[in-house]
Amino acid sequence: MLLPAPFISLLQAQLGTDYADFEAALQTPPPVSIRYNPRKTTAPASQITPIPWCLEGRYLDQRPVFTLDPLFHAGAYYVQEASSMLIGHALPQVANVAKPLRVLDLCAAPGGKTTLLTSLLHPDSLVLANEVIKSRVMILKENVQKWGSPNVHVSNHDPEDLGKLESFFDVILIDAPCSGEGLFRKDPAAINEWSEGSVHVCAGRQKRIVDAALPLLTPGGILLYCTCTYNDSENQGTGQWLLEQGMEELKINVPAEWGVVEKTIGYQCYPHRVKGEGFFFSVFEKPQAFRSAQRYDTLPRRGKEEGFRSCKRLTAKQLPEARKWLEQPDTFHLFVKPNGEVIAFLDSQLNDIRILDNTLSAKGLGLEMGEFKGNDFIPSHALALSTALSSDISRLELTENEALVFLKKENLSVDAPRGWVLVTYQNQGLGWVKGLGNRVNNYLPKDWRIRMEIPE
């Protein structure tokens, strides 16, 4: 791996005599790590090494072909770089995660940190996963749906577009677009894209993103700022700028044996000290006196009584059928969009979702449940993966090979009862089939199918 000379000088200045160990670490394969979904499964305690700062995190001895693991498609775990899981260690130290919070992941794709935060939070917390780049929204939505938590919503907005949500969020995570120095080992192509100029461009972009985010944070709220880079312009520089705006840095208890380096502002992971990639994170609190702002939820309702702009209540005739698909239907309100899609909103979030619906234009709010065709309800793939799905729904457990055949969207040779059936692997939902007596129709969405060959 040939590193750019200016980058070498930068890291030599940071690390001194440690630089040789750092460069040697970049020549080794990156560790493989995953994080289990606590609302779907239990992380095994044996055979794989725990990640010390993440209860559900595990290192793997080698990188398997995740595409050929049905549990990956079921959202039983997420493939995530170990160092970045440190935000899950930081948040409970600075926020009361035992109570419902409003949380914004501002630069969320592909969704690793969104799903991490969701697992830590009270299930009634509202999580808005926002992605600026439109082409990345679908992978974010897919990963959120795999995780299966009905309290997570997706949007596609520039940070400046969210200005009407002033003082709305209790926690904001900014995993800022950066020069990607921490990815050199994982993605060698990042080396060719790096330049001193790109570092300065990224540092300016980060300040603009943070500047747009600060008004969205309620006084007393928490800002988590992180990057996958090493340089002080993007890390210390942005942190110093936040202090100059009146934000207060919060220190985190990080055990010394983890190898994480405490910087003047924030914390840095280096691959020769931490079993993970390069990662920086810092934590700030917005003082109560930061600015005088009215909480958004005290503003008067707008429009008709329901106050929703893009959906209306499901009809009384259709409501009983739709409710049968939910484990706890009394905790949801069911709506229908103009395109006929039925969506479920948690009762505890109804007013907050109304606010988002009236504020955001590019959004996917609530749990996608399906649609009615006449009197028949057609369940969505998102519902098959959701933790809110009723346990009374017909299920069919598949072998590993059968599950892979299903995930390739091929015909299954199985006996299934008539009607809609949830196919599962190791009790994890994979999607829907419909039993027709003499055959079974596979309803996996085309965009979700496995395209690689299944080995014999």
VOBA-451206 format. One record per residue (C-alpha): residue number from 0; residue in one letter; x, y, z. Coordinates in nm, 4 decimals. Last residue first. Example, Ala and Ser with C-alpha at 12.3 -4.5 7.8 and 13.67 -1.06 7.14 Angstrom:
2
{1, 's', {1.3670, -0.1060, 0.7140}};
{0, 'a', {1.2300, -0.4500, 0.7800}};
! end
This chain:
456
{455, 'e', {-2.3548, -2.6983, -0.4502}};
{454, 'p', {-2.2715, -2.3289, -0.4403}};
{453, 'i', {-2.5610, -2.0811, -0.4777}};
{452, 'e', {-2.4989, -1.8503, -0.7717}};
{451, 'm', {-2.5017, -1.4756, -0.7211}};
{450, 'r', {-2.8061, -1.2569, -0.7890}};
{449, 'i', {-2.9782, -1.2751, -0.4530}};
{448, 'r', {-3.3200, -1.1108, -0.4709}};
{447, 'w', {-3.4092, -0.7865, -0.2912}};
{446, 'd', {-3.4827, -0.5746, -0.6000}};
{445, 'k', {-3.7268, -0.8353, -0.7279}};
{444, 'p', {-3.9398, -0.8131, -0.4147}};
{443, 'l', {-3.9861, -1.1586, -0.2517}};
{442, 'y', {-4.3414, -1.2701, -0.3233}};
{441, 'n', {-4.2738, -1.6367, -0.4107}};
{440, 'n', {-4.5882, -1.8191, -0.5211}};
{439, 'v', {-4.6438, -2.1707, -0.3865}};
{438, 'r', {-4.8089, -2.4444, -0.5899}};
{437, 'n', {-5.0935, -2.6963, -0.6028}};
{436, 'g', {-5.2916, -2.5523, -0.3098}};
{435, 'l', {-5.2352, -2.1833, -0.3745}};
{434, 'g', {-4.9993, -2.1055, -0.0876}};
{433, 'k', {-4.8725, -1.7504, -0.0961}};
{432, 'v', {-4.5132, -1.6799, -0.0047}};
{431, 'w', {-4.3902, -1.3898, 0.2012}};
{430, 'g', {-4.0557, -1.2701, 0.3328}};
{429, 'l', {-3.7467, -1.3710, 0.5319}};
{428, 'g', {-3.8757, -1.3790, 0.8899}};
{427, 'q', {-3.6339, -1.5197, 1.1473}};
{426, 'n', {-3.7300, -1.8453, 1.3222}};
{425, 'q', {-3.4022, -2.0151, 1.2245}};
{424, 'y', {-3.5050, -1.9395, 0.8665}};
{423, 't', {-3.8576, -1.8161, 0.8133}};
{422, 'v', {-4.1234, -1.8066, 0.5436}};
{421, 'l', {-4.4270, -1.6005, 0.6360}};
{420, 'v', {-4.7381, -1.7523, 0.4782}};
{419, 'w', {-5.0226, -1.5784, 0.2969}};
{418, 'g', {-5.3019, -1.8051, 0.1799}};
{417, 'r', {-5.3300, -2.1802, 0.1566}};
{416, 'p', {-5.1021, -2.3855, 0.3751}};
{415, 'a', {-4.7511, -2.4563, 0.2478}};
{414, 'd', {-4.5896, -2.7756, 0.1237}};
{413, 'v', {-4.2526, -2.6970, -0.0261}};
{412, 's', {-4.0955, -2.7002, -0.3707}};
{411, 'l', {-4.0042, -2.3318, -0.3851}};
{410, 'n', {-3.9908, -2.1455, -0.7142}};
{409, 'e', {-3.7063, -1.8959, -0.7474}};
{408, 'k', {-3.6799, -1.5512, -0.5989}};
{407, 'k', {-3.3082, -1.5933, -0.5296}};
{406, 'l', {-3.3983, -1.5373, -0.1635}};
{405, 'f', {-3.6491, -1.8241, -0.1819}};
{404, 'v', {-3.3833, -2.0585, -0.3196}};
{403, 'l', {-3.1505, -1.9391, -0.0435}};
{402, 'a', {-3.4147, -2.0188, 0.2196}};
{401, 'e', {-3.4715, -2.3627, 0.0705}};
{400, 'n', {-3.0958, -2.4326, 0.0914}};
{399, 'e', {-3.0797, -2.3198, 0.4534}};
{398, 't', {-3.3870, -2.5217, 0.5467}};
{397, 'l', {-3.7149, -2.3366, 0.5649}};
{396, 'e', {-3.9602, -2.2793, 0.8505}};
{395, 'l', {-4.3137, -2.1987, 0.7344}};
{394, 'r', {-4.5244, -1.9472, 0.9216}};
{393, 's', {-4.8934, -1.8602, 0.9413}};
{392, 'i', {-4.9470, -1.5250, 1.1179}};
{391, 'd', {-5.0388, -1.5565, 1.4857}};
{390, 's', {-4.7042, -1.4129, 1.6004}};
{389, 's', {-4.8216, -1.0739, 1.4718}};
{388, 'l', {-4.5595, -0.8581, 1.3012}};
{387, 'a', {-4.4233, -0.5663, 1.5083}};
{386, 't', {-4.0624, -0.6930, 1.4911}};
{385, 's', {-4.0794, -0.6160, 1.1211}};
{384, 'l', {-3.9170, -0.8276, 0.8517}};
{383, 'a', {-4.2412, -0.9624, 0.7002}};
{382, 'l', {-4.3978, -0.6174, 0.7390}};
{381, 'a', {-4.1213, -0.4632, 0.5274}};
{380, 'h', {-4.1971, -0.7172, 0.2542}};
{379, 's', {-4.5490, -0.5799, 0.2320}};
{378, 'p', {-4.8719, -0.7695, 0.3052}};
{377, 'i', {-5.1476, -0.7870, 0.0407}};
{376, 'f', {-5.4863, -0.7434, 0.2116}};
{375, 'd', {-5.7875, -0.8757, 0.0205}};
{374, 'n', {-6.1201, -0.6907, 0.0291}};
{373, 'g', {-6.0609, -0.5234, -0.3052}};
{372, 'k', {-5.6876, -0.5080, -0.3414}};
{371, 'f', {-5.5753, -0.3684, -0.0090}};
{370, 'e', {-5.2165, -0.2626, 0.0474}};
{369, 'g', {-4.9102, -0.3508, 0.2510}};
{368, 'm', {-4.7766, -0.2784, 0.6000}};
{367, 'e', {-4.5093, -0.0131, 0.5505}};
{366, 'l', {-4.4155, 0.0873, 0.9049}};
{365, 'g', {-4.4053, 0.4619, 0.9583}};
{364, 'l', {-4.2724, 0.7516, 0.7566}};
{363, 'g', {-4.0881, 0.7355, 0.4262}};
{362, 'k', {-3.9808, 1.0876, 0.3405}};
{361, 'a', {-3.9070, 1.3367, 0.0673}};
{360, 's', {-4.1327, 1.6359, 0.1414}};
{359, 'l', {-4.0648, 1.6918, 0.5092}};
{358, 't', {-4.2394, 1.9447, 0.7341}};
{357, 'n', {-4.6067, 1.8450, 0.7427}};
{356, 'd', {-4.5286, 1.4747, 0.7643}};
{355, 'l', {-4.2566, 1.5390, 1.0207}};
{354, 'i', {-4.4999, 1.7256, 1.2459}};
{353, 'r', {-4.7650, 1.4576, 1.2058}};
{352, 'i', {-4.4973, 1.2008, 1.2911}};
{351, 'd', {-4.4287, 1.3858, 1.6163}};
{350, 'n', {-4.7996, 1.3900, 1.7006}};
{349, 'l', {-4.8394, 1.0178, 1.6367}};
{348, 'q', {-4.5215, 0.8995, 1.8053}};
{347, 's', {-4.6669, 0.7197, 2.1122}};
{346, 'd', {-4.9464, 0.5760, 1.8970}};
{345, 'l', {-4.6877, 0.4092, 1.6763}};
{344, 'f', {-4.7661, 0.4779, 1.3132}};
{343, 'a', {-4.8732, 0.2031, 1.0733}};
{342, 'i', {-4.8803, 0.2421, 0.6959}};
{341, 'v', {-5.1201, 0.1111, 0.4324}};
{340, 'e', {-5.0174, 0.1824, 0.0727}};
{339, 'g', {-5.3076, 0.2841, -0.1479}};
{338, 'n', {-5.1139, 0.5288, -0.3661}};
{337, 'p', {-5.2809, 0.8229, -0.1844}};
{336, 'k', {-5.1398, 0.6942, 0.1453}};
{335, 'v', {-5.3387, 0.4929, 0.3994}};
{334, 'f', {-5.3279, 0.5216, 0.7761}};
{333, 'l', {-5.3259, 0.2852, 1.0716}};
{332, 'h', {-5.2698, 0.4004, 1.4297}};
{331, 'f', {-5.0592, 0.1674, 1.6410}};
{330, 't', {-5.0252, 0.0572, 2.0060}};
{329, 'd', {-5.3667, -0.1130, 2.0031}};
{328, 'p', {-5.2482, -0.3394, 1.7222}};
{327, 'q', {-4.9975, -0.5215, 1.9436}};
{326, 'e', {-4.8813, -0.8222, 1.7412}};
{325, 'l', {-4.9860, -0.6624, 1.4142}};
{324, 'w', {-5.1250, -0.8461, 1.1109}};
{323, 'k', {-5.4769, -0.8675, 1.2512}};
{322, 'r', {-5.4991, -0.4862, 1.2587}};
{321, 'a', {-5.5149, -0.4736, 0.8801}};
{320, 'e', {-5.8278, -0.6917, 0.8652}};
{319, 'p', {-6.0061, -0.4968, 1.1400}};
{318, 'l', {-5.9233, -0.1558, 0.9790}};
{317, 'q', {-6.0563, -0.2196, 0.6303}};
{316, 'k', {-6.4227, -0.1396, 0.6985}};
{315, 'a', {-6.3409, 0.1404, 0.9425}};
{314, 't', {-6.1414, 0.3121, 0.6692}};
{313, 'l', {-5.7704, 0.3715, 0.7159}};
{312, 'r', {-5.7021, 0.7240, 0.8368}};
{311, 'k', {-5.5501, 0.9653, 0.5890}};
{310, 'c', {-5.2088, 1.0193, 0.4350}};
{309, 's', {-4.9776, 1.2831, 0.2878}};
{308, 'r', {-5.0583, 1.6059, 0.4722}};
{307, 'f', {-5.1559, 1.4846, 0.8157}};
{306, 'g', {-5.3210, 1.7295, 1.0596}};
{305, 'e', {-5.5917, 1.4889, 1.1747}};
{304, 'e', {-5.8227, 1.7832, 1.2432}};
{303, 'k', {-5.7549, 1.9576, 0.9136}};
{302, 'g', {-5.4693, 2.1981, 0.8527}};
{301, 'r', {-5.2034, 2.3026, 1.1022}};
{300, 'r', {-5.1620, 2.2183, 1.4665}};
{299, 'p', {-5.0379, 2.4957, 1.6914}};
{298, 'l', {-4.6724, 2.5075, 1.7971}};
{297, 't', {-4.5861, 2.3477, 2.1303}};
{296, 'd', {-4.4380, 2.0423, 1.9557}};
{295, 'y', {-4.1733, 2.2592, 1.7898}};
{294, 'r', {-4.0138, 2.3625, 2.1137}};
{293, 'q', {-3.9825, 2.7401, 2.1151}};
{292, 'a', {-3.6271, 2.8652, 2.0957}};
{291, 's', {-3.4193, 3.1094, 2.2957}};
{290, 'r', {-3.0575, 3.0360, 2.2179}};
{289, 'f', {-2.7675, 2.8441, 2.3679}};
{288, 'a', {-2.9008, 2.9171, 2.7194}};
{287, 'q', {-2.9982, 2.5561, 2.7850}};
{286, 'p', {-2.6532, 2.4526, 2.6687}};
{285, 'k', {-2.6248, 2.2273, 2.3611}};
{284, 'e', {-2.4199, 1.9271, 2.4652}};
{283, 'f', {-2.1282, 1.7861, 2.2710}};
{282, 'v', {-1.9794, 1.4417, 2.2049}};
{281, 's', {-1.6789, 1.3501, 1.9927}};
{280, 'f', {-1.5936, 1.0632, 1.7619}};
{279, 'f', {-1.3032, 0.9645, 1.5401}};
{278, 'f', {-1.2529, 0.6390, 1.3506}};
{277, 'g', {-0.9654, 0.4623, 1.1779}};
{276, 'e', {-1.0416, 0.0925, 1.1424}};
{275, 'g', {-1.0807, -0.1803, 1.4011}};
{274, 'k', {-0.8947, -0.3860, 1.6565}};
{273, 'v', {-0.7642, -0.0737, 1.8280}};
{272, 'r', {-0.4017, 0.0333, 1.8782}};
{271, 'h', {-0.2394, -0.0328, 1.5400}};
{270, 'p', {-0.5659, 0.0456, 1.3606}};
{269, 'y', {-0.5936, 0.3955, 1.5152}};
{268, 'c', {-0.9115, 0.5032, 1.6938}};
{267, 'q', {-0.9485, 0.8671, 1.7986}};
{266, 'y', {-1.1480, 1.0316, 2.0754}};
{265, 'g', {-1.2909, 1.3808, 2.1143}};
{264, 'i', {-1.1342, 1.7233, 2.1596}};
{263, 't', {-0.7787, 1.7478, 2.2932}};
{262, 'k', {-0.7514, 1.3834, 2.1895}};
{261, 'e', {-0.8257, 1.0725, 2.3924}};
{260, 'v', {-0.6703, 0.7744, 2.2155}};
{259, 'v', {-0.8697, 0.4490, 2.2055}};
{258, 'g', {-0.6538, 0.1503, 2.3018}};
{257, 'w', {-0.9346, -0.0495, 2.4617}};
{256, 'e', {-0.7151, -0.1066, 2.7684}};
{255, 'a', {-0.7497, 0.2609, 2.8617}};
{254, 'p', {-1.1199, 0.2251, 2.9399}};
{253, 'v', {-1.3303, 0.4960, 2.7677}};
{252, 'n', {-1.5437, 0.7063, 3.0043}};
{251, 'i', {-1.6763, 0.9853, 2.7838}};
{250, 'k', {-1.6121, 1.3584, 2.8134}};
{249, 'l', {-1.8797, 1.6073, 2.7143}};
{248, 'e', {-1.7895, 1.9096, 2.5022}};
{247, 'e', {-1.9998, 2.2213, 2.5453}};
{246, 'm', {-2.1509, 2.4035, 2.2471}};
{245, 'g', {-2.1233, 2.7825, 2.2400}};
{244, 'q', {-2.0495, 2.8431, 1.8721}};
{243, 'e', {-1.6771, 2.8579, 1.9529}};
{242, 'l', {-1.6995, 2.5116, 2.1033}};
{241, 'l', {-1.8492, 2.3817, 1.7795}};
{240, 'w', {-1.5658, 2.5415, 1.5794}};
{239, 'q', {-1.3140, 2.3674, 1.8057}};
{238, 'g', {-1.4804, 2.0342, 1.7337}};
{237, 't', {-1.4752, 2.1021, 1.3602}};
{236, 'g', {-1.1035, 2.1769, 1.3756}};
{235, 'q', {-1.0265, 1.8851, 1.6045}};
{234, 'n', {-1.1854, 1.6406, 1.3636}};
{233, 'e', {-1.1828, 1.7566, 1.0013}};
{232, 's', {-0.8756, 1.9775, 1.0226}};
{231, 'd', {-0.7152, 1.7454, 1.2790}};
{230, 'n', {-0.6656, 1.4629, 1.0337}};
{229, 'y', {-0.7497, 1.1062, 1.1245}};
{228, 't', {-1.0563, 1.0007, 0.9233}};
{227, 'c', {-1.3681, 0.7880, 0.9582}};
{226, 't', {-1.5728, 1.0745, 1.1009}};
{225, 'c', {-1.7860, 1.1423, 1.4084}};
{224, 'y', {-2.0003, 1.4074, 1.5737}};
{223, 'l', {-2.2535, 1.3121, 1.8398}};
{222, 'l', {-2.4677, 1.6110, 1.9389}};
{221, 'i', {-2.6724, 1.5897, 2.2597}};
{220, 'g', {-2.9679, 1.8046, 2.3630}};
{219, 'g', {-2.9833, 2.0396, 2.6638}};
{218, 'p', {-3.1410, 2.3054, 2.4430}};
{217, 't', {-3.3191, 2.1130, 2.1638}};
{216, 'l', {-3.1163, 2.0322, 1.8558}};
{215, 'l', {-3.2494, 2.1395, 1.5158}};
{214, 'p', {-3.0736, 2.4777, 1.5428}};
{213, 'l', {-2.7372, 2.2960, 1.5604}};
{212, 'a', {-2.7872, 2.0881, 1.2451}};
{211, 'a', {-2.7382, 2.3582, 0.9791}};
{210, 'd', {-2.4077, 2.4656, 1.1352}};
{209, 'v', {-2.2996, 2.1038, 1.1638}};
{208, 'i', {-2.3555, 2.0482, 0.7927}};
{207, 'r', {-2.1780, 2.3708, 0.6980}};
{206, 'k', {-1.8884, 2.2865, 0.9293}};
{205, 'q', {-1.8569, 1.9446, 0.7715}};
{204, 'r', {-1.8512, 2.0880, 0.4200}};
{203, 'g', {-1.5616, 2.3172, 0.5091}};
{202, 'a', {-1.3599, 2.0320, 0.6595}};
{201, 'c', {-1.4387, 1.8139, 0.3576}};
{200, 'v', {-1.3092, 2.0743, 0.1137}};
{199, 'h', {-0.9941, 2.1188, 0.3217}};
{198, 'v', {-0.9295, 1.7436, 0.3266}};
{197, 's', {-1.0039, 1.7200, -0.0451}};
{196, 'g', {-0.7321, 1.9770, -0.1124}};
{195, 'e', {-0.4765, 1.7818, 0.0856}};
{194, 's', {-0.5532, 1.4894, -0.1407}};
{193, 'w', {-0.7236, 1.1525, -0.1119}};
{192, 'e', {-0.9086, 0.9904, -0.4031}};
{191, 'n', {-0.6216, 0.7544, -0.4872}};
{190, 'i', {-0.6028, 0.6373, -0.1254}};
{189, 'a', {-0.9790, 0.5775, -0.1145}};
{188, 'a', {-0.9323, 0.3100, -0.3815}};
{187, 'p', {-0.7556, 0.1035, -0.1138}};
{186, 'd', {-1.0925, 0.0426, 0.0576}};
{185, 'k', {-1.0598, -0.1461, 0.3871}};
{184, 'r', {-0.6989, -0.0469, 0.4564}};
{183, 'f', {-0.7430, 0.3136, 0.3407}};
{182, 'l', {-1.0792, 0.3474, 0.5160}};
{181, 'g', {-0.9596, 0.5591, 0.8096}};
{180, 'e', {-0.8373, 0.8229, 0.5672}};
{179, 'g', {-1.1900, 0.8702, 0.4379}};
{178, 's', {-1.1707, 1.2381, 0.3387}};
{177, 'c', {-1.4973, 1.3023, 0.5204}};
{176, 'p', {-1.8751, 1.2980, 0.4936}};
{175, 'a', {-1.9899, 1.3504, 0.8530}};
{174, 'd', {-2.1386, 1.0848, 1.0753}};
{173, 'i', {-2.3566, 1.3487, 1.2374}};
{172, 'l', {-2.5720, 1.2060, 1.5146}};
{171, 'i', {-2.8374, 1.4324, 1.6630}};
{170, 'v', {-3.0016, 1.3697, 1.9996}};
{169, 'd', {-3.2961, 1.5444, 2.1675}};
{168, 'f', {-3.4420, 1.6601, 1.8365}};
{167, 'f', {-3.7098, 1.9251, 1.7713}};
{166, 's', {-3.5315, 2.2474, 1.8682}};
{165, 'e', {-3.5992, 2.3895, 1.5197}};
{164, 'l', {-3.7684, 2.1409, 1.2890}};
{163, 'k', {-3.8451, 2.4138, 1.0344}};
{162, 'g', {-3.4778, 2.4159, 0.9368}};
{161, 'l', {-3.4831, 2.0616, 0.7968}};
{160, 'd', {-3.4113, 2.1668, 0.4386}};
{159, 'e', {-3.0706, 2.3064, 0.5433}};
{158, 'p', {-2.9562, 1.9546, 0.6308}};
{157, 'd', {-3.0190, 1.8446, 0.2715}};
{156, 'h', {-3.3104, 1.6045, 0.2601}};
{155, 'n', {-3.3916, 1.2396, 0.1884}};
{154, 's', {-3.5972, 1.0969, 0.4757}};
{153, 'v', {-3.6369, 0.7630, 0.6542}};
{152, 'h', {-3.8367, 0.6690, 0.9647}};
{151, 'v', {-3.7515, 0.4364, 1.2536}};
{150, 'n', {-4.0046, 0.3543, 1.5285}};
{149, 'p', {-4.1284, 0.0366, 1.3606}};
{148, 's', {-3.8027, -0.1538, 1.4271}};
{147, 'g', {-3.7437, -0.4280, 1.1700}};
{146, 'w', {-3.3670, -0.4225, 1.1267}};
{145, 'k', {-3.4275, -0.5445, 0.7727}};
{144, 'q', {-3.6487, -0.2416, 0.7077}};
{143, 'v', {-3.3745, -0.0045, 0.8225}};
{142, 'n', {-3.1237, -0.1852, 0.6009}};
{141, 'e', {-3.3495, -0.1562, 0.2961}};
{140, 'k', {-3.4292, 0.2086, 0.3630}};
{139, 'l', {-3.0600, 0.2957, 0.3866}};
{138, 'i', {-2.9844, 0.0988, 0.0705}};
{137, 'm', {-3.2662, 0.2889, -0.1034}};
{136, 'v', {-3.1531, 0.6308, 0.0209}};
{135, 'r', {-2.8019, 0.6106, -0.1222}};
{134, 's', {-2.8876, 0.7334, -0.4724}};
{133, 'k', {-3.0668, 1.0341, -0.3228}};
{132, 'i', {-2.7606, 1.1701, -0.1445}};
{131, 'v', {-2.8634, 1.3675, 0.1662}};
{130, 'e', {-2.9649, 1.0735, 0.3826}};
{129, 'n', {-3.1872, 1.1107, 0.6867}};
{128, 'a', {-3.2644, 0.8393, 0.9402}};
{127, 'l', {-3.5287, 0.9830, 1.1735}};
{126, 'v', {-3.5559, 0.7883, 1.4990}};
{125, 'l', {-3.8560, 0.8469, 1.7252}};
{124, 's', {-3.8144, 0.6801, 2.0622}};
{123, 'd', {-4.1040, 0.4551, 2.1657}};
{122, 'p', {-3.8787, 0.1468, 2.1661}};
{121, 'h', {-3.6461, 0.3135, 2.4221}};
{120, 'l', {-3.3075, 0.3486, 2.2558}};
{119, 'l', {-3.0010, 0.1257, 2.2376}};
{118, 's', {-3.1110, -0.0918, 1.9458}};
{117, 't', {-3.2188, 0.2153, 1.7492}};
{116, 'l', {-2.8765, 0.3732, 1.7983}};
{115, 'l', {-2.7051, 0.0734, 1.6385}};
{114, 't', {-2.9611, 0.0536, 1.3575}};
{113, 't', {-2.9032, 0.4168, 1.2671}};
{112, 'k', {-2.5259, 0.3716, 1.3037}};
{111, 'g', {-2.5210, 0.0977, 1.0444}};
{110, 'g', {-2.7699, 0.2604, 0.8091}};
{109, 'p', {-2.6075, 0.2868, 0.4656}};
{108, 'a', {-2.6710, 0.5741, 0.4743}};
{107, 'a', {-2.7413, 0.7994, 0.7760}};
{106, 'c', {-2.6043, 1.1475, 0.7261}};
{105, 'l', {-2.8379, 1.3272, 0.9712}};
{104, 'd', {-2.9123, 1.0477, 1.2152}};
{103, 'l', {-3.1817, 1.2355, 1.4058}};
{102, 'v', {-3.3142, 1.1191, 1.7435}};
{101, 'r', {-3.6277, 1.2179, 1.9315}};
{100, 'l', {-3.6158, 1.0458, 2.2689}};
{99, 'p', {-3.8385, 0.8045, 2.4608}};
{98, 'k', {-3.7038, 0.7207, 2.8089}};
{97, 'a', {-3.4479, 0.4579, 2.9118}};
{96, 'v', {-3.1943, 0.6117, 2.6722}};
{95, 'n', {-3.1259, 0.8930, 2.9178}};
{94, 'a', {-2.8468, 1.0690, 2.7327}};
{93, 'v', {-2.4768, 1.1317, 2.8042}};
{92, 'q', {-2.3344, 0.7978, 2.9157}};
{91, 'p', {-2.5936, 0.5998, 2.7200}};
{90, 'l', {-2.4661, 0.7644, 2.3974}};
{89, 'a', {-2.0941, 0.6909, 2.4280}};
{88, 'h', {-2.0839, 0.3106, 2.4148}};
{87, 'g', {-2.3157, 0.3019, 2.1149}};
{86, 'i', {-2.0982, 0.5666, 1.9525}};
{85, 'l', {-1.8135, 0.3198, 1.9963}};
{84, 'm', {-1.9721, 0.0932, 1.7330}};
{83, 's', {-1.7726, 0.2866, 1.4716}};
{82, 's', {-1.4556, 0.1106, 1.5848}};
{81, 'a', {-1.6011, -0.2331, 1.5069}};
{80, 'e', {-1.6901, -0.1832, 1.1396}};
{79, 'q', {-2.0423, -0.3052, 1.0821}};
{78, 'v', {-2.2044, -0.6073, 0.9195}};
{77, 'y', {-2.5554, -0.6020, 1.0632}};
{76, 'y', {-2.7272, -0.8924, 1.2375}};
{75, 'a', {-3.0590, -1.0785, 1.2498}};
{74, 'g', {-3.1816, -0.8546, 0.9696}};
{73, 'a', {-3.3490, -1.1401, 0.7805}};
{72, 'h', {-3.1176, -1.0969, 0.4822}};
{71, 'f', {-2.8135, -1.1518, 0.7046}};
{70, 'l', {-2.9851, -1.4518, 0.8640}};
{69, 'p', {-3.0257, -1.6062, 0.5176}};
{68, 'd', {-2.6450, -1.6231, 0.4790}};
{67, 'l', {-2.5395, -1.6415, 0.1144}};
{66, 't', {-2.4930, -1.2663, 0.0739}};
{65, 'f', {-2.2761, -1.2685, 0.3864}};
{64, 'v', {-2.0062, -1.4688, 0.2088}};
{63, 'p', {-1.7928, -1.5247, 0.5174}};
{62, 'r', {-1.5126, -1.2953, 0.6323}};
{61, 'q', {-1.2791, -1.4724, 0.8712}};
{60, 'd', {-1.2277, -1.5122, 1.2460}};
{59, 'l', {-1.5349, -1.2985, 1.3140}};
{58, 'y', {-1.5380, -1.0146, 1.5675}};
{57, 'r', {-1.8613, -0.9702, 1.7622}};
{56, 'g', {-2.0804, -0.6783, 1.8652}};
{55, 'e', {-2.4040, -0.7258, 2.0639}};
{54, 'l', {-2.2679, -0.5840, 2.3905}};
{53, 'c', {-2.0582, -0.3192, 2.2173}};
{52, 'w', {-1.7473, -0.1678, 2.3771}};
{51, 'p', {-1.5574, -0.4938, 2.4343}};
{50, 'i', {-1.6213, -0.6447, 2.0902}};
{49, 'p', {-1.6854, -1.0094, 2.1717}};
{48, 't', {-1.4735, -1.2780, 2.0008}};
{47, 'i', {-1.6460, -1.5604, 1.8138}};
{46, 'q', {-1.6652, -1.9249, 1.9193}};
{45, 's', {-1.8906, -1.8654, 2.2216}};
{44, 'a', {-2.1240, -1.5988, 2.3577}};
{43, 'p', {-2.3774, -1.6022, 2.0786}};
{42, 'a', {-2.5641, -1.2729, 2.0269}};
{41, 't', {-2.9313, -1.3177, 2.0993}};
{40, 't', {-3.1887, -1.2677, 1.8259}};
{39, 'k', {-3.4569, -1.0399, 1.6845}};
{38, 'r', {-3.4857, -0.7386, 1.9122}};
{37, 'p', {-3.1173, -0.7635, 2.0068}};
{36, 'n', {-3.0059, -0.7344, 1.6413}};
{35, 'y', {-2.6503, -0.8676, 1.6344}};
{34, 'r', {-2.3504, -0.6574, 1.5411}};
{33, 'i', {-2.0873, -0.7811, 1.2988}};
{32, 's', {-1.7105, -0.7571, 1.2705}};
{31, 'v', {-1.4380, -0.8474, 1.0236}};
{30, 'p', {-1.0879, -0.7226, 1.1006}};
{29, 'p', {-0.8965, -0.5407, 0.8257}};
{28, 'p', {-0.6211, -0.7421, 0.6547}};
{27, 't', {-0.2685, -0.6247, 0.7411}};
{26, 'q', {-0.0638, -0.3629, 0.5527}};
{25, 'l', {-0.2362, -0.0750, 0.7315}};
{24, 'a', {-0.1128, -0.2177, 1.0622}};
{23, 'a', {0.2469, -0.1736, 0.9459}};
{22, 'e', {0.1793, 0.1935, 0.8786}};
{21, 'f', {0.0473, 0.2426, 1.2320}};
{20, 'd', {0.3338, 0.0496, 1.3888}};
{19, 'a', {0.5853, 0.2686, 1.2028}};
{18, 'y', {0.3946, 0.5822, 1.3090}};
{17, 'd', {0.4117, 0.5089, 1.6805}};
{16, 't', {0.7407, 0.7017, 1.7144}};
{15, 'g', {0.5607, 1.0273, 1.6403}};
{14, 'l', {0.1879, 0.9620, 1.6063}};
{13, 'q', {0.0332, 1.2934, 1.5039}};
{12, 'a', {0.3311, 1.4453, 1.3206}};
{11, 'q', {0.4031, 1.1127, 1.1522}};
{10, 'l', {0.0355, 1.0971, 1.0575}};
{9, 'l', {0.0415, 1.4290, 0.8730}};
{8, 's', {0.3786, 1.3612, 0.7091}};
{7, 'i', {0.2524, 1.0271, 0.5797}};
{6, 'f', {-0.0604, 1.1942, 0.4452}};
{5, 'p', {0.1499, 1.4541, 0.2613}};
{4, 'a', {0.3573, 1.1697, 0.1066}};
{3, 'p', {0.0545, 0.9810, -0.0254}};
{2, 'l', {0.0486, 0.6172, 0.0922}};
{1, 'l', {0.1622, 0.3236, -0.1201}};
{0, 'm', {0.0000, 0.0000, 0.0000}};
! end
